[in-house]
Amino acid sequence: MDITSRLISAKQVWLKALFRTYMILGFPCALLISIPSVLMAPSLLRNEAYLTLSFFIMIWANEAYLTLSFFIMIWAGVVVPLIYILISRFFRLRCLNRIAAMLSRPDRFSPQKQHQVMDVGGGKYFGIDTRHGTLLYIHRVKKDVIDVIGLSMKDWTRRQLEGSALRLYTRMPDMPVLSIHAHPSVARVLFDTLDAMSHNHYDDPFPDAWPEYVKQQSRFIEFEHDVVVPQVA
């Protein structure tokens, strides 16, 4: 897969930048104004309880409805972004959970709860099976491109922990570094777990190694989720 296919378009970059700027600058202001507006709205509605044809003709000439219209815009500026964020997180989480479930099996990859982390904001999943020495990394790069990478203990060289960021340096030229963010205490557990595992020896009794098995199964992921998994190619 060409590297340009993994890149976000200029339009998407601008939209994300605008949304981020609004959430930093505009959203707090809208939220601050919306609090007193909720208290003021009922009195405005009582004063304008009966609507007539003249209202529809002269709507912008009516001070009360001008105020209500402004309040509605403010409320929309609070509610719409929150709904968008919640829906986006829900679909990312569902996608990551489904892919992880498709690749999990008791005899190859079945990590304990404390050895899994879901970075929903970044669209990433990382799990470690301490019994079989297998790792799974999933990254929803964008809507139609998902990285799905299986690693054995010999497929990575070193690890790095910086606060909440855990980085794993691999032997793959196309994906030399895998990173995921988690709560610092969770990231520390994963970091220490990998350190302990690096001193153990793990046998893979299957004819297809875990990384190869993940690649093969990723073909079904492409079909079921209508996405591209670059590692399959």
N, C-alpha and C positions, 0 to 999 in steps of 0.2 A: 504494500500500500504506500502510495506517495505521501511524503511527510506533509505536503500542502493540504491534503485531505483531512489531516488532524487539526489544522489550524482553524481558529474561529474567524469568520468573515469580518471585514472592516465594519459592516453595518451592525453586527452583533456586538463588536467591541464598543462601538459608540453607544448603543442602547444600554449595555451593561454599565458603562461609565456614567451615563445620564441617570440611570436608576440608582446607582450607588451615591451619586452626588445629591440626588433628591432625598434619599434616606438619611444622609448625613446632615443636610442643611434644611430641606423643606419639610420632611416628616416631623421633626421635633416641633417646629412652629405650628404645623397643622394640628398636631396632637394637643399643644398648649391652648390653641384657640378653641378646639372642639369641646374642651371640658366646660367652660362657661356657656358655650353656645347650646349645649344640651339642656342647661338650666333655663335659658332664655326662650328656647323654641316653643315650649308649651303655651306661654303667655301670648306669643305671636299668633299661634294657631287659634287660640280662643278669641282673639280680637278679629280674626278673619275666618270665622267658622263657616260662613255661608258664601259659596262661590256663585257668581253670576256670569252672564256672558260678557259683561263689561270687564271682568277680571281677565278673561282670556284676550281681550282686545287691548287692555291697558295694563297688562301684567308688569311691565317694566316701569310704569309710572307709580306703582303702589310701593311705598317704602317698606311695608311689612314683608311683602313677598320678595322684594329685593334682598332684604336681610335673610329671609329663609333660603333664598336661592344661594346666597353666599355661604350660609351654613351647610347646605347640602354639598356644595363643592368642597368645603373643608372636610366634611365627614367622608366624602368619597376619597379624598387625599389620604385619609387614615385607613379606611377599611379596605379599599382596593389593593394597595400594596401588601397589606397583611394577608389577605386572601391569596394573592399571587404567591407569596413566600410559602404559605402553608401548603398550597396545592403542589408547588414545585418540590418541596421537601418530601411530600407524601409519595409522589411518583418516583423520585430518586431512590427513596428508601425501599419502596416496593420492588423496583428493578434490581437493586443490589441484593436484597433478600432472596429474590427468586433465583438469581444467577448463582449465589452462594449455595442455595439449597440444591440446585441442579448438579453441582459438582461435589457435594458432600456425600460421603458413603462411609460406613463404619470401618471398613478395612483399608481405607486410603486417606481420608480427610474428614475428621470429626473433632474439631477443636472444642475445648471447653469455653464456657462463656467469658471467663477472664482473659482468654487468649484471643479474643476477637475485638475488633474496633470498627465502628461504622462512622465515618466522617461524612455525614449527610450533606453538609454545606459544600464540601469539596467533591461530592459524588464518588467517595472511595470506600472500599472495604478491605480489611487486612485480617487474616486469620492464621494462627499457628497451631498445628497438630503436634503436640509434644511426644505423642506415642509413636507416630510413624515418621516424624521428621519432615513433614510436608508443610508448605506455605502456600497461601492463595492471596493474590492481589487483584482487585477489581477497581477500575477507574472509569467512570462515565465521562469521557472526555467532552463529548457533546451529545446531542439527542440521538444521533445515528452512528456514533463511534464509541466503542467500549473496549478498553484494554482488559484482557483476562489472562493473567499470568500465573502459572504454577511453578513453584520453586522447590527444589530439594536442598538439603544442607550444603551440597557442593556447588550450587548455582549462585551463591553470593559470597563476597569476599570480606566485607566488613560492614559495620553498622555505626550509626551516629545518632546521638540524642541531643537536641537543643530545645530545652523547655518542653513545649508540647509537640514538637516536630521530631518524628522518628524517620530516619533515612536508612535505606538498605542499598548498598552498592553491589551490583550484580555483575555477572560475566557476559551479559547480553549487550552487544554494541548498540543496538537500537533503543534499549531501555537501561542505560547504565546505572540510573538511580531511581529507586522507588521511594516515595515519601508519603507520609500520612500524618494528619494532626489528630491528637486526642488529648484528653485531660492529662496533665503532667504525670499524675500518679499512674494512670493507665499506660502511658507511653513508657514509663520507667519499668513497669512489670513486663511489657513486651521486650524491652531492651535487655533486661536481666535474663529473661527466659531464653532469648536467642543466645546469650552468652553461655548459659548452662548447656544448651543443646549443642553448641559448637564443640564441646568436649566429648560428646557421645558419638557412637557409630550406629547408623541406621541402615538396615537392609531393605531393599525393595524387591519383594518376591514376584512381582508382576513382570511380564515380558516387555510391556511398555512403561517407561519411566513416568513418574508423576507429571513432569512438565509436558511430555508428549501426550499423555492421557488428557490433560486439560486442553491442549490444542485440538485434539480430536473431538472432544465434547463441545468445544466452542462453536463448532459448525452447527450444532443444534441450537445454540444460543443465538447465532445469527438468524437462523430460520424463525425461531419462536418470537424473538423480540424485534425482528426486522431491522437489524443493525449490522455494522461492519466490525468484526474483531480483527484488528491488524495482525495479530499473532498467528491467525489461521493461515494466512497467505504464505 
